[in-house]
Each structure stands twice: as structure tokens, then as C-alpha cells.
Amino acid sequence: MVKHPAPAPSEPCRCDVCGLDTVISSIRHTTQVVAESPAMKALLLRVRDFAEADAPVAILGESGTGKEVVARALHANSARRERAVVAVNVAALPAELLESELFGHVRGAFTGATADREGLFQAADGGTLFLDEIAEMPLALQAKLLRAVQDGEVRRVGDPRPFGVDVRIVCATHRDLAAHVEQGLFRRDLYYRLRVLVLEIPPLRERREDILPLARSLMAAEKTPAAGFDAAAEKMLLACDWPGNVRELGNAVKHGAALAKGGMVRPEHLPEDLLGQRRARTSASELRTLAEVEHEHVRRVLELCGGNQVEAARVLGIGRSTLWRKMRGDRT
């Protein structure tokens, strides 16, 4: 039995076991969190520690690893949890719309601006603003974001008057931000403002303990879930490298649910490209060296000759001494 240190009556338990349980349970109602692997457990404990701070957080990881899930975990465990967490994909909007989306605009600021409109900074006031794909933000907007981050002030498009906001910035990217800085694609000063606390999410192929629990969790969220995955389907899921990470796994689960029609998901219910990956991996694993093939053939001939080395050497067309060397695995 694990003994936890006794906390002061007014303080929550700070041990790693309780910390992890708290992180997971606090966001169970808003996100799907699976942390069976040591890497994800360590990440969530880091989330707990970062949540108590108010500094900007940069979440790094490949596409589809669940960066927004982690951002919501941060918010759900922070003192801002009772206020809004607002998310926007920076890469999904053109520059002219992104500025208005983030900072708002006043009536008449541009064609079509028929009324004042608050931006996402205002909507997230007192809470958290999650900027996904931050590396794709145009340079012109980066200067305005820098002011908002360092001074806590924003200005709506067409309005000369700035106003204060209290927003915690959490950003995410699958890009190498440092390389973007060196290439002149991302402001160095903004880079250091945003990269105060860093969370790196490992790809799914590096945390295989999470694959099946994630698949079951995603299946349970389906409108018409399957009864489960049979052993062969589970083996196939575990064998895949998931280059698209959790997003790709979610698509595979949806595919399986659609074809299983409430029954067990079998290999033929999974996407064909997974079958292809498995065949390619199996074929690669079956490739052997010439020496391995030769040794196997010698062993087989000897077996069929009842262990008679003279007869086996005759069948193979080699001398007995050569047969003996090949049986030992010598290459000469």
C-alpha cells in the first residue's frame, strides 16, 4: 500500500499519486484524458505544477497528439477554472480576419463592420486564451500579440483606445519555433515571451501503453459504439506507428464502429491503410540475411536426413567438414 504524506488541513495533498488523480478527475467532464504510460503520467503531473502559475505556456508536439486537451487540463486545474477557456486555430483564418477575431473591432473599422464586436481576448478575460498553431501567425500580428502579452493591453481594430485584459496565454505548435525565429518567420521577443513554461507531448508511438485505453475511451464516446475490439484488432492497433497520433486513432475507431455495427471490431473493420502498415511491417520483419537463410536450409536438410551428416552433405553438395562449419554458423 502506498502511504501518502499527510498534508496540512487547509492544503491539498501534493504527492505525485494524488496529484495525478486530481489532474485527471478535474477535467474528466470536459476532455478525454488517458495517462497509462509513464510519459503521459509525468506530463500530467507537470500540468498540475504549471497550472498553479500564471505565466504563458507553450505546448509542443506532433499534429494530433492532443495539445488542446492538455491546454484545457491546464485551465481546469488553474485558479481561472471558473472563467472561460477560449480556443482559436491561428492557421485557420486569414490575417485580416484573425486580427478582428482576436482583438475585436469597432463599427466602421472596415467594410462589413456594421457594429462593435468584442474579440477573443475580451471573451477570455479572467480566463485562458489558447492559440493553436501559433507559428502560423503573420509577423504583423505578432507585434500586436506581443503588446497584449507583455502589457496586458489590447486595441480593437479601428479603435485608438487600448484597454486592459487579464488573460493567460497558452499556445501550441507542431513546428520548431526556434528554427522559425532564425528564419525570420517568428519574432524573437515574442518567442521568449511565450516560451516561459514548456510542455512537450510525446507522440503516440512512444507511449504505446495509451493506445488501447485511448481506443476504448474514443469508442465509448461514439454515438453507436461497438462492443469492443477483438484480440486481433487490438494487436493491429498496437502494431501501428500512428503518424497522425490520437487524431488518426480516433478516425480508425470511427471506421471500426461504423462497420462493426454494435458488434466486436475485427481487423477487417479497421481502415485499409492500417492493414497495409501491418503487412509492410510484417514483410520487413521477415527479411533475413543470406547467412540466416543458409543456416535454416542446412538445419532443415539435416533434419530430413534423420541427422545423418554424410547424407545431408551429399544432398547439399558440400563436404562434411563444410557442413560442420555451417552447422556451427561459421561464415567461411
N, C-alpha and C positions, 0 to 999 in steps of 0.2 A: 504494500500500500504506500502511495506517495504521500509524504507529510508536507503540508504547505506551511510556510511561515505565518504566524498569526499576525494580521495587520492591526493597526490601531482601530478602534471602533468607528471612527469617522472616515477612514480611508479604505478604498477597495484593495483587495489582495493584489500584490504586484508580482507574484511568481509567474513563471512562463506558462505553466499549465493553465492556471486561472485566466491569465491574460489572453491566451489563445481562445479559450471558451467564450470569453467576453466579446472578443472581436467578432467571432463567428455568429454568436446569438444576436448581437446587436444589429446586424444587417441582414439577418435571415429573412425578414419581411420585405426587403427591397431588392436583394440581389441573390444570385446563386453562388455561394461560396463553397468550394471544395478544397480542402487542405489535408490530404492524406500523406503527401510527400514531405520529406524533411525540408526541402527548398521552400515550399509554399507555407509551411508552418513558421519557418524563420521569417518569411516575408510578412506574414500577418502580425507577428509579434513586433516587427519593425513598424508596421502600420499603426499599431497601438501607441508606440512611443512617439511617432511623428504626429499623430492626431492631437496630442496634447499641446504641441507647439502651434504657432500661428504663421510660421514662415512659409513661403512658396515651396511647393513640392513638384519635382519633375519625375514623371513615371516613364520609364524606358522599357522597351520590349518589342518583339516582333509583332506584326499585324495579327490580330485575332487572339492575343494572349489574355485579354481581359483587363485592359488598362482602365476602362471606365468603371468596371466592377471594383477595382482597387481604389479608384478615386472616391467612389461612393462609400467604401469602407472607411476611408479617412474621415469623410464628413460625418458619417454615422457615429463615429467614436470621438468626435471633437465637441468642444463647448458650443459649436454652432449648429448642432444636430437639430435643434428646433426650428431653424430657419431653412431657407431654400438652398438646394444644390442645383445649379443651372449648368447644363452642358451644351457645348456647341462644337461642331466639327469645322475647324478653320478651313480645311481644304474643300469643303462642300459649297462654299459661297464665293462669288467673285468679289474682288477688293471693294468695289463701290457699295455693294450690299453688306459686306462684312462690317464695314465701319459703322453703318447705321444700325446693324444688328447688335453690335457690341456696346456702342455709346449712345444710341438713340438719335433722334433728330427733332428739329422744330418745324412747325408749319412753314412751307415755302422754301425750305432749305434746298430742294431740288424738285424737278418735275415729278408730280405724283405725291409729293409730301403735303397732303391736304390737312393734316392735323399733327399736333405734337405726339411724339411716340418715345416711350422710355426704352432704354437699351438693356442688354443682359446684365451689365454692371449694376444698374439700378435694381433689376429684378433679383439679383443675388445679394443685395445689400444686407449685411449681417450674416450672410451665409458663405457659400463656396461657389466659385466660378471655375468650371472645368473646361479647359481649352485643349481639345483633342487635335492632333496633327499640327502642333504649334510651329513646326519647322516650315510649314507651307505658308505662313503669314507673310504678306508682302512687306518689303522693307519700310515703305511709307507708313504703314500702320504700326510697325514695331516701335517707332518713336512715340506714338501716342499711347501704346500699351505700356511703354517704359515709364511714362509720367504717371500713369494710373497705378502702377505697381509701387513706385518709389515715393510718390507724394499722396497717394490715396485720393487723387482728383481726376475727374473725367469731364469732358465737354461734349455735349451733343452736337451733331452736325448742324451747322448754321447758327449755333448759339455761341456768342463770345464769352459767356459767363461759365466758369468751371464750378463744379460743386463736388463736395466730398462724398466718398463711399467707403464703407467698411466691408471689404471683400477679401477672402482668402483665395489666392490663385493656385490652382493645381493644373499643371499642363502635362501633356503626353505626346510622345512621338516614337516612331519606329526608325527614324533617321539618326545619323550620327551628328548631333548638334555641333560638336566641336569642329568637325570637318566643315559643316556649313559656315561656321564662323570664319575659318581660314579661307574659305572660298568667297567670302564677302556676301553670303546669302543670308546671314543672320547677324544682328548687331551683337558685338562683344559685350557691351554694357548690359543689354537685356539678358544675354546668356547667363551672366553671373548673378543677375537679379533673380532669375527664375530657378537656377540650378543651386538652390541652397540646401535642400534636402532631396535625396535621390532614392527612388525605389526602382529596382530592376527586376522585371518579371521574367522568370526562366521560360523558355519555350516548352511546349507540351512534351516533346521528345526527351527532354531532360528531367521530366517528372512523371514517369510512366505510372507511378502509383495512383495518380489522379485520373487516369484515362477512364477506367471502368466506373468509378464513383461519379465522375462528371457525366458520362454517358447515361447512367441510370437517373441522375438528377435532371438532365435535359429531357429524357424520355418522360419522366413524371410530369413535366411541365407541358407536354404536348396535349392538344385538345382531345385526341383519341390515341392514348398511349398504347404501345404494345405491352404484352405480358412480361417481357424481359428479353434478354439476349441468351441464345443457347451457347454452349461451350465453344463451338467452332466460330461463332460470330465474335465472341469475346476474344478468342485467340487472334482473330483477324484485326480487331480494333487495337489490341496490344502490339501487333506487329507493324502497324503503320507509323510512319515518322511524323505525320500531321504537319506538313509545311504551312498549312493555314491555321494551325493551332486550334483553340477552342471553337472558333467560328466554323472551321472545317468539320470538326467533330459534331457540332450542332447540326450542320447540314446532313451529315451521314445519319444521324439519329432521326431526323425528319424523314429522310428517304426510307429508312427501315420501318418507321412507324406507318408510313403510307402503304407499304407493300405487305407488312405483316398483318394488317387489319385486325389488330387486337390479339393476335397470337404471338408466339415467340419469334423474335428476329433471328433469321438464319443467314448464313453468308450470302445467299443469292438475293437477299433483301437489301443488302448494302450496295452503295454506288459501285459501278463497274470499275472506276479508276482505282478503288481500293483493292479490288481483285487483281488488277494489273500490277499494283505496287507489290502485292504479296507474291505474285508469280515472278516478278523481276528480282525480288529479294531472295526467293527460294532458288531461282536459277543461279544467282550469283553465289549463294552459299554452297551450291552443288559443284561449282567449278573446283577441280583438283589439279595438282601438279602432275607432270608426267611420271615422276618417281612414285607418287601415291597410287596412280593408276596401275603402274607396272607391278608394284608390290601386291596390290589387291589381286591382280591377274595370276601372279605366281602362287599366292596363297590358295586361290580357287582351284588351279590346276593340281596342286599338290593334294588338296582335299579330295578331288575327284579321282586321283590315282591312289587313294587309300593310304596316303602318307609315304608311298614308295618314291624315294628321291631319284632313283635311277630312271624309273618310268616317267616321272614328271620332267626330268631333264631332257629325255628323249622327245616328249611331246612338245616341249618349249624350244627344242633345237639348240640347246646350250649344254655346256659341260657341267658335270656335277659340282665342281668347285665354284663355277659361276653361279649355279643355283643356290649354293650355300651362302655366297656373299649377298645375293639378292634377298634371301630369306632374312638375313641379318639387317637388311636395309642399307647396305653399303652402296655407294653410287658408282664405284669403279667396276 
